[in-house]
Amino acid sequence: MKATIVEQHSKFEIDLSEPIDISIPITNTDANPIAWYIDKPIIAPVRFEEWVGKVSEGMSSTNFNSITFNPHGHGTHTECLGHITHDFYSVNQALQQFFFSAELVSVFPEKKDGDLVVTQAAVQKALNGKTPQALIIRTLPNEASKVSRKYSHTNPPYLEQAAARFFRESGIMHLLVDLPSVDKEKDAGKLLAHKAFWNVTDVRVLNADARMQATITEMVFVKDSVADGSYVLNLQMASFENDASPSRPVLFATKAV
């Protein structure tokens, strides 16, 4: 099945039968990635005294699991500026459109003061003047262990503030990274990249030009077989009224028509 998409002055086709899923699923196994010092997710049947909501245990006609997880620490998730603000803002209200022009770029983080940092210069060079609605950053080396990595206390790579500001000034509305955060793991609460991308200067009183509809998606994984270049992004997430929600970003290769 194919679909034709018209965006401004361009027209292109995508094949809906060839999705490229770049999400990491949530599991209750030790293979689940973890960040922010929490334990793995819990997926377990409901229990009422001796009754267990699990067909294989012979007491229930249905499987009836409860799930306990944290969207920020347990897999691919999408967040809005409510992640860092004093007042509540919901990502479910921020994200009201779901298909976007997207660019996938691969970059090597640079060593700076003992950290590995994704710089403005590296991403700007990779974009080569393109200004998509959504940007997916694949950090190199692209190790398969990203899908199960335990990030706590490891000081993973992060974005420099200038890079996040450049994305905002370029009009990129949706930023996707294969990192647990766009900011440094332990930065004393500065959150410089988050604030720069969302244009938040005061977390207690939002400035009028704060980017209410912009989103950041973290902990994606893009296989090496997916080439850098232009795609259509379908960004879907569970309908939680929360600052963040588990999400499933899917790419579709484009063909000019």
Residue frames relative to the residue before (quaternion, step in Angstrom):
aa qw qx qy qz dx dy dz
M 1.0000 0.0000 0.0000 0.0000 0.00 0.00 0.00
K 0.1066 -0.8078 0.5788 0.0331 3.57 -0.85 0.97
A 0.1465 -0.7721 0.6129 0.0821 3.53 -1.26 0.53
T 0.2869 -0.7405 0.5840 0.1682 3.54 -1.11 0.73
I 0.1175 -0.7983 0.5902 0.0231 3.55 -0.86 1.01
V 0.1607 -0.7690 0.6136 0.0793 3.55 -0.96 0.93
E 0.0346 0.7933 -0.6049 0.0602 3.56 -0.75 1.07
Q 0.8168 -0.1211 0.0164 0.5639 3.55 -0.49 1.25
H 0.8080 -0.2364 0.1810 0.5085 3.61 -0.51 -1.13
S 0.6422 0.5070 -0.3320 0.4694 3.59 1.22 0.22
K 0.1348 -0.7736 0.6174 0.0472 3.52 -1.22 0.62
F 0.1196 0.8075 -0.5671 0.1099 3.55 -0.73 1.01
E 0.3918 -0.7225 0.5381 0.1869 3.50 -1.32 0.44
I 0.1007 -0.7679 0.6279 0.0767 3.55 -1.13 0.70
D 0.3566 -0.7095 0.5684 0.2153 3.53 -1.17 0.66
L 0.3055 -0.7999 0.4911 0.1599 3.58 -0.31 1.26
S 0.6180 0.5492 -0.3478 0.4421 3.59 1.23 -0.26
E 0.7207 0.3876 -0.2395 0.5225 3.60 1.28 -0.02
P 0.0694 0.8253 -0.5550 0.0785 3.61 0.56 1.11
I 0.2121 -0.7374 0.6272 0.1337 3.55 -1.23 0.61
D 0.1792 -0.8128 0.5511 0.0590 3.55 -0.14 1.34
I 0.0790 -0.8194 0.5672 0.0253 3.61 -0.65 1.07
S 0.4631 0.6694 -0.4528 0.3640 3.57 1.18 0.53
I 0.3197 -0.6846 0.6145 0.2272 3.52 -1.36 0.34
P 0.3623 -0.7613 0.4876 0.2267 3.63 -0.56 1.06
I 0.4394 -0.6576 0.5459 0.2766 3.53 -1.30 0.44
T 0.0079 0.7882 -0.6143 0.0367 3.56 -0.82 1.04
N 0.4243 -0.6798 0.5200 0.2957 3.56 -1.28 0.14
T 0.5025 0.6348 -0.4253 0.4046 3.55 1.15 0.68
D 0.6504 -0.5147 0.3863 0.4035 3.55 -1.30 0.17
A 0.5583 0.6043 -0.3881 0.4153 3.59 1.28 -0.13
N 0.5236 0.6433 -0.4190 0.3694 3.60 1.21 -0.26
P 0.4373 -0.6708 0.5141 0.3074 3.62 -0.92 0.79
I 0.0971 -0.7968 0.5955 0.0332 3.56 -1.14 0.64
A 0.0166 0.7641 -0.6448 0.0061 3.52 -1.08 0.83
W 0.8111 0.3354 -0.2148 0.4284 3.53 -1.37 0.22
Y 0.6729 -0.6160 0.2947 0.2846 3.51 0.90 1.13
I 0.5346 0.6161 -0.4163 0.4017 3.60 1.13 0.46
D 0.5543 -0.5880 0.4656 0.3609 3.57 -1.30 0.16
K 0.6759 -0.4858 0.3549 0.4256 3.56 -1.30 0.16
P 0.6387 -0.5233 0.3903 0.4074 3.61 -1.22 0.34
I 0.2777 -0.7281 0.5990 0.1844 3.53 -1.29 0.41
I 0.0274 0.7518 -0.6577 0.0384 3.56 -0.83 1.05
A 0.2016 0.8019 -0.5195 0.2153 3.58 -0.26 1.25
P 0.5528 -0.6260 0.4313 0.3415 3.59 -1.10 0.64
V 0.5347 -0.5984 0.4965 0.3310 3.52 -1.20 0.64
R 0.1245 -0.7888 0.5995 0.0539 3.57 -1.06 0.78
F 0.0345 -0.7536 0.6564 0.0031 3.55 -0.97 0.96
E 0.7886 -0.1962 0.0698 0.5786 3.57 -0.14 1.31
E 0.8263 -0.1614 0.1114 0.5280 3.64 -0.51 -1.07
W 0.5730 0.5981 -0.3813 0.4105 3.60 1.25 -0.25
V 0.0871 -0.7876 0.6099 0.0136 3.59 -0.96 0.95
G 0.3824 -0.7515 0.4978 0.2030 3.58 -0.79 1.02
K 0.5160 0.6035 -0.4339 0.4257 3.54 0.63 1.14
V 0.4582 -0.7241 0.4444 0.2614 3.57 -0.54 1.20
S 0.6800 0.5243 -0.3032 0.4133 3.59 0.89 -0.90
E 0.6597 0.4831 -0.3211 0.4778 3.59 1.22 -0.28
G 0.5394 -0.7119 0.3431 0.2908 3.57 1.31 0.26
M 0.6410 0.5480 -0.3281 0.4256 3.59 1.23 0.06
S 0.7753 0.2925 -0.1397 0.5420 3.56 1.21 -0.33
S 0.4181 -0.6960 0.5258 0.2535 3.56 -1.17 0.65
T 0.7554 0.2593 -0.1651 0.5787 3.57 1.32 -0.12
N 0.4289 -0.6162 0.5799 0.3163 3.51 -1.35 0.30
F 0.0474 -0.8287 0.5492 -0.0975 3.55 -0.65 1.22
N 0.0677 0.8562 -0.5021 0.1016 3.54 0.46 1.29
S 0.2438 -0.6856 0.6578 0.1945 3.51 -1.31 0.50
I 0.1906 -0.7868 0.5817 0.0785 3.57 -1.11 0.75
T 0.0677 -0.7730 0.6304 0.0208 3.55 -0.91 0.98
F 0.2162 0.7700 -0.5664 0.1990 3.58 -0.60 1.13
N 0.3142 -0.7051 0.5923 0.2307 3.53 -1.35 0.15
P 0.4364 -0.7302 0.4435 0.2822 3.64 -0.54 1.05
H 0.6751 0.5071 -0.3081 0.4383 3.60 1.00 -0.72
G 0.8023 0.3608 -0.1562 0.4492 3.57 1.00 -0.74
H 0.7486 0.4614 -0.2019 0.4313 3.57 1.21 -0.33
G 0.8219 -0.1246 0.0715 0.5512 3.62 1.10 0.24
T 0.7740 -0.3278 0.2476 0.4819 3.53 -1.30 -0.27
H 0.1099 0.7952 -0.5844 0.1188 3.56 -0.81 1.02
T 0.2603 -0.7431 0.5991 0.1452 3.52 -1.26 0.56
E 0.0711 -0.8180 0.5706 -0.0142 3.56 -0.87 0.99
C 0.2899 -0.7236 0.5979 0.1870 3.53 -1.29 0.47
L 0.7402 -0.4211 0.2719 0.4481 3.56 -1.27 0.00
G 0.5002 0.6520 -0.4211 0.3839 3.58 1.26 -0.20
H 0.5072 0.6499 -0.4121 0.3880 3.56 1.27 -0.23
I 0.8077 0.2641 -0.1212 0.5130 3.60 1.06 -0.64
T 0.6064 0.6030 -0.3480 0.3841 3.63 1.23 -0.04
H 0.5992 -0.5595 0.4424 0.3635 3.53 -1.27 0.48
D 0.7376 0.3545 -0.2063 0.5364 3.59 0.91 -0.90
F 0.5522 -0.6377 0.4366 0.3126 3.55 -1.23 0.55
Y 0.0619 0.7448 -0.6631 0.0415 3.52 -1.06 0.91
S 0.3122 -0.7898 0.5117 0.1299 3.53 -0.88 1.02
V 0.4540 -0.6703 0.5150 0.2817 3.56 -0.95 0.86
N 0.5908 0.5806 -0.3651 0.4250 3.58 1.14 -0.55
Q 0.6790 0.4376 -0.2783 0.5197 3.57 1.18 -0.54
A 0.6338 0.5532 -0.3321 0.4267 3.58 1.07 -0.66
L 0.7562 0.3391 -0.1848 0.5282 3.57 0.94 -0.90
Q 0.0710 0.8251 -0.5493 0.1117 3.56 -0.22 1.32
Q 0.6942 0.3091 -0.2576 0.5968 3.58 1.32 0.00
F 0.2535 -0.8375 0.4804 0.0601 3.57 -1.02 0.76
F 0.7060 0.3581 -0.2652 0.5505 3.60 1.25 -0.03
F 0.0355 0.8178 -0.5677 0.0872 3.56 -0.82 1.05
S 0.4875 -0.5760 0.5452 0.3651 3.54 -1.24 0.41
A 0.0358 -0.8265 0.5600 -0.0453 3.57 -0.86 0.95
E 0.1699 -0.7524 0.6280 0.1029 3.50 -1.26 0.56
L 0.2035 -0.7561 0.6133 0.1033 3.54 -0.97 0.98
V 0.0124 0.7913 -0.6100 0.0399 3.56 -0.80 1.06
S 0.2329 -0.7516 0.6015 0.1378 3.56 -1.17 0.64
V 0.0338 0.8133 -0.5770 0.0670 3.56 -0.80 1.01
F 0.3811 -0.6677 0.5849 0.2584 3.53 -1.27 0.52
P 0.3951 -0.6807 0.5536 0.2722 3.62 -0.79 0.90
E 0.3464 -0.7411 0.5436 0.1875 3.56 -1.13 0.72
K 0.4860 -0.6550 0.4933 0.3024 3.56 -1.13 0.65
K 0.1171 0.7743 -0.6108 0.1172 3.55 -0.81 1.08
D 0.8464 -0.1083 0.0362 0.5202 3.58 -0.65 1.15
G 0.7486 -0.4172 0.2091 0.4710 3.54 0.92 0.91
D 0.6588 0.4712 -0.3061 0.5001 3.60 1.29 -0.05
L 0.3551 -0.6604 0.5992 0.2806 3.52 -1.38 0.14
V 0.0442 -0.8414 0.5339 -0.0706 3.55 -0.53 1.24
V 0.3330 -0.6961 0.6013 0.2075 3.56 -1.02 0.88
T 0.1948 -0.8407 0.5012 0.0639 3.56 -0.39 1.25
Q 0.6327 -0.5142 0.4231 0.3952 3.51 -1.30 0.40
A 0.6545 0.5399 -0.3251 0.4178 3.57 0.86 -0.92
A 0.6691 0.5121 -0.3031 0.4452 3.58 0.94 -0.90
V 0.7149 0.4375 -0.2642 0.4772 3.58 0.86 -0.93
Q 0.6178 0.5423 -0.3454 0.4527 3.58 1.02 -0.72
K 0.6410 0.5083 -0.3191 0.4785 3.57 1.02 -0.77
A 0.6717 0.5018 -0.3004 0.4547 3.58 0.94 -0.88
L 0.6562 0.5112 -0.3139 0.4579 3.60 1.04 -0.70
N 0.1427 -0.8465 0.5028 0.1018 3.57 1.17 -0.60
G 0.7775 -0.3819 0.1774 0.4671 3.54 0.87 1.02
K 0.5300 0.6289 -0.4186 0.3852 3.62 1.21 -0.11
T 0.1233 -0.7875 0.6018 0.0500 3.56 -1.08 0.75
P 0.0201 -0.8317 0.5546 -0.0201 3.61 0.34 1.21
Q 0.5985 -0.5329 0.4421 0.4030 3.54 -1.31 0.16
A 0.7926 0.1498 -0.0567 0.5883 3.56 1.10 -0.75
L 0.1458 -0.7816 0.6035 0.0596 3.54 -1.10 0.78
I 0.1293 -0.7685 0.6237 0.0610 3.55 -0.91 1.00
I 0.1363 -0.7952 0.5886 0.0510 3.58 -0.73 1.08
R 0.1121 -0.7626 0.6358 0.0396 3.56 -0.78 1.13
T 0.2487 -0.7854 0.5502 0.1364 3.57 -0.58 1.13
L 0.2730 -0.7607 0.5753 0.1256 3.53 -1.13 0.77
P 0.4973 -0.1885 -0.8463 0.0299 1.52 -2.06 1.42
N 0.4211 -0.7264 0.4971 0.2188 3.55 -1.07 0.82
E 0.0322 -0.8575 0.5131 -0.0202 3.55 0.44 1.25
A 0.5340 -0.6500 0.4467 0.3045 3.57 -0.98 0.90
S 0.5686 0.6190 -0.3768 0.3893 3.59 1.18 -0.48
K 0.4556 0.6868 -0.4510 0.3426 3.62 1.23 -0.15
V 0.6611 0.5353 -0.3175 0.4191 3.59 1.05 -0.68
S 0.7895 0.2391 -0.1399 0.5476 3.60 1.21 -0.27
R 0.3736 0.7789 -0.4479 0.2306 3.58 1.28 0.14
K 0.3012 -0.7080 0.6109 0.1866 3.54 -1.20 0.69
Y 0.1993 -0.8633 0.4598 0.0603 3.55 -0.08 1.36
S 0.5138 0.6866 -0.4196 0.2975 3.59 1.12 -0.52
H 0.8560 0.0712 -0.1072 0.5007 3.55 -0.97 1.03
T 0.5521 0.6241 -0.4005 0.3813 3.65 1.11 0.53
N 0.3185 -0.7722 0.4914 0.2464 3.61 1.29 -0.11
P 0.0005 -0.8371 0.5466 -0.0220 3.62 0.57 1.12
P 0.6534 -0.4735 0.3914 0.4424 3.60 -1.26 0.17
Y 0.0502 -0.7881 0.6133 0.0157 3.56 -1.24 0.49
L 0.5741 -0.5947 0.4392 0.3519 3.58 -1.31 0.14
E 0.4105 -0.6599 0.5531 0.3001 3.53 -1.07 0.62
Q 0.6481 -0.5513 0.3647 0.3782 3.53 -1.14 0.67
A 0.6424 0.5469 -0.3252 0.4271 3.58 0.96 -0.84
A 0.6224 0.5340 -0.3436 0.4576 3.58 1.06 -0.70
A 0.6665 0.4954 -0.3017 0.4683 3.59 0.89 -0.91
R 0.6399 0.5116 -0.3248 0.4725 3.59 1.01 -0.76
F 0.6276 0.5361 -0.3254 0.4613 3.58 1.03 -0.81
F 0.6393 0.5172 -0.3322 0.4620 3.60 0.95 -0.81
R 0.6492 0.5138 -0.3152 0.4638 3.57 0.95 -0.88
E 0.7024 0.4694 -0.2711 0.4612 3.57 0.83 -0.98
S 0.6487 0.5058 -0.3151 0.4733 3.59 1.21 -0.45
G 0.5221 -0.6631 0.3971 0.3606 3.58 1.26 -0.17
I 0.3921 0.6956 -0.5017 0.3327 3.59 1.23 0.33
M 0.2325 -0.8229 0.5104 0.0911 3.56 -0.62 1.17
H 0.7914 0.2144 -0.0900 0.5653 3.57 1.11 -0.62
L 0.0992 -0.8095 0.5784 -0.0196 3.53 -0.57 1.26
L 0.0498 -0.7983 0.6001 -0.0123 3.57 -0.80 1.05
V 0.0092 -0.8098 0.5849 -0.0440 3.59 -0.82 1.02
D 0.4038 -0.7036 0.5276 0.2521 3.57 -1.19 0.52
L 0.5058 0.6148 -0.4099 0.4452 3.54 1.14 0.80
P 0.5765 -0.5954 0.4131 0.3774 3.62 -1.13 0.40
S 0.7935 -0.0009 -0.0015 0.6085 3.57 1.25 -0.38
V 0.4807 -0.6295 0.5114 0.3333 3.55 -1.21 0.45
D 0.7125 0.4072 -0.2502 0.5138 3.58 1.26 -0.30
K 0.6675 -0.4918 0.3864 0.4042 3.52 -1.33 0.31
E 0.5999 -0.6033 0.3902 0.3520 3.57 -1.01 0.85
K 0.7984 0.0930 -0.0255 0.5944 3.58 0.83 -0.94
D 0.1663 0.8150 -0.5257 0.1783 3.55 -0.03 1.35
A 0.5240 -0.6609 0.3881 0.3715 3.57 1.28 0.46
G 0.6773 -0.5391 0.2874 0.4099 3.58 1.08 0.71
K 0.3796 0.7525 -0.4748 0.2535 3.61 1.19 0.27
L 0.0326 -0.8533 0.5180 0.0492 3.60 1.02 -0.85
L 0.0742 0.8703 -0.4834 0.0587 3.54 0.98 0.91
A 0.6831 0.4791 -0.2999 0.4625 3.59 0.94 -0.83
H 0.6143 0.5329 -0.3499 0.4650 3.59 0.97 -0.79
K 0.6975 0.4810 -0.2793 0.4517 3.57 0.77 -1.03
A 0.6591 0.5116 -0.3156 0.4519 3.59 0.96 -0.82
F 0.6765 0.4951 -0.3043 0.4524 3.59 0.91 -0.86
W 0.7438 0.3831 -0.2194 0.5018 3.59 0.92 -0.89
N 0.3495 -0.7528 0.4788 0.2862 3.59 1.29 -0.16
V 0.3372 0.7085 -0.5253 0.3293 3.53 0.85 1.12
T 0.1329 -0.8135 0.5639 0.0514 3.57 -0.59 1.13
D 0.7739 0.1160 -0.0623 0.6195 3.57 1.21 -0.55
V 0.3402 -0.7811 0.4850 0.1974 3.60 -0.44 1.18
R 0.6502 0.5163 -0.3213 0.4553 3.61 1.21 -0.32
V 0.7823 0.1076 -0.0494 0.6115 3.59 1.05 -0.74
L 0.2975 -0.7959 0.4990 0.1704 3.57 -0.27 1.23
N 0.4359 -0.6565 0.5512 0.2741 3.53 -1.09 0.79
A 0.6504 -0.5733 0.3426 0.3618 3.57 -1.14 0.69
D 0.7437 0.3937 -0.2219 0.4926 3.59 1.08 -0.64
A 0.2912 0.7294 -0.5531 0.2781 3.60 1.12 0.55
R 0.4368 -0.7391 0.4608 0.2251 3.57 -0.97 0.89
M 0.2040 -0.8437 0.4905 0.0774 3.53 0.17 1.37
Q 0.7477 0.4040 -0.2235 0.4772 3.61 1.02 -0.71
A 0.5225 0.6393 -0.4175 0.3794 3.60 1.23 -0.08
T 0.1157 -0.8036 0.5814 0.0526 3.58 -1.05 0.72
I 0.2110 -0.7187 0.6461 0.1468 3.49 -1.35 0.46
T 0.0985 -0.7740 0.6242 0.0394 3.56 -0.89 0.98
E 0.0992 -0.8186 0.5657 0.0034 3.55 -0.72 1.12
M 0.8098 0.2786 -0.2255 0.4645 3.53 -1.35 0.43
V 0.2875 0.6922 -0.5958 0.2884 3.56 0.73 1.11
F 0.1482 -0.7594 0.6146 0.1535 3.56 -1.30 0.04
V 0.0941 -0.7971 0.5965 0.0056 3.56 -0.69 1.16
K 0.4009 -0.7461 0.4828 0.2224 3.55 -0.51 1.18
D 0.6234 -0.5613 0.3991 0.3702 3.56 -1.20 0.56
S 0.6163 0.5787 -0.3430 0.4094 3.58 1.13 -0.59
V 0.6237 0.5077 -0.3394 0.4879 3.59 1.27 -0.24
A 0.3219 -0.7920 0.4919 0.1647 3.57 -0.47 1.21
D 0.5639 -0.5512 0.4881 0.3741 3.54 -1.23 0.52
G 0.4611 0.6819 -0.4872 0.2915 3.57 -1.09 0.63
S 0.7024 -0.4764 0.3556 0.3913 3.51 -1.37 -0.27
Y 0.0005 0.7840 -0.6183 0.0559 3.53 -1.05 0.92
V 0.3560 -0.6137 0.6176 0.3393 3.48 -1.42 -0.17
L 0.2255 -0.7730 0.5831 0.1080 3.54 -0.91 0.97
N 0.1238 -0.7215 0.6758 0.0860 3.53 -1.05 0.89
L 0.0801 -0.8160 0.5724 -0.0036 3.57 -0.39 1.25
Q 0.0589 0.8065 -0.5803 0.0960 3.54 -0.36 1.28
M 0.0035 -0.7932 0.6087 -0.0175 3.56 -1.14 0.64
A 0.6024 -0.5326 0.4414 0.3983 3.53 -1.29 0.26
S 0.4795 -0.7052 0.4529 0.2602 3.59 -1.04 0.81
F 0.1687 0.7674 -0.5900 0.1859 3.55 0.40 1.25
E 0.3055 -0.6906 0.6160 0.2240 3.57 -1.05 0.76
N 0.3846 0.6779 -0.4969 0.3815 3.52 0.22 1.39
D 0.6382 -0.5223 0.3795 0.4193 3.58 -1.21 0.21
A 0.7926 0.1061 -0.0410 0.5990 3.59 1.21 -0.50
S 0.0876 -0.7832 0.6139 0.0452 3.52 -1.24 0.49
P 0.5362 -0.5689 0.4848 0.3921 3.60 -1.12 0.50
S 0.0757 -0.8336 0.5469 -0.0137 3.58 -0.89 0.89
R 0.2430 -0.7509 0.6009 0.1267 3.50 -1.36 0.37
P 0.0672 -0.8048 0.5895 0.0175 3.60 0.05 1.22
V 0.0660 -0.7948 0.6031 -0.0122 3.56 -0.89 1.02
L 0.2387 -0.7745 0.5742 0.1163 3.56 -0.90 0.99
F 0.1052 -0.7520 0.6455 0.0819 3.53 -1.28 0.56
A 0.4371 -0.6802 0.5236 0.2687 3.56 -0.87 0.97
T 0.3098 -0.7715 0.5354 0.1490 3.57 -1.06 0.78
K 0.1002 -0.7620 0.6372 0.0579 3.51 -1.27 0.57
A 0.4251 -0.7172 0.4909 0.2529 3.58 -0.68 1.08
V 0.0797 -0.7902 0.6067 0.0343 3.57 -1.05 0.80
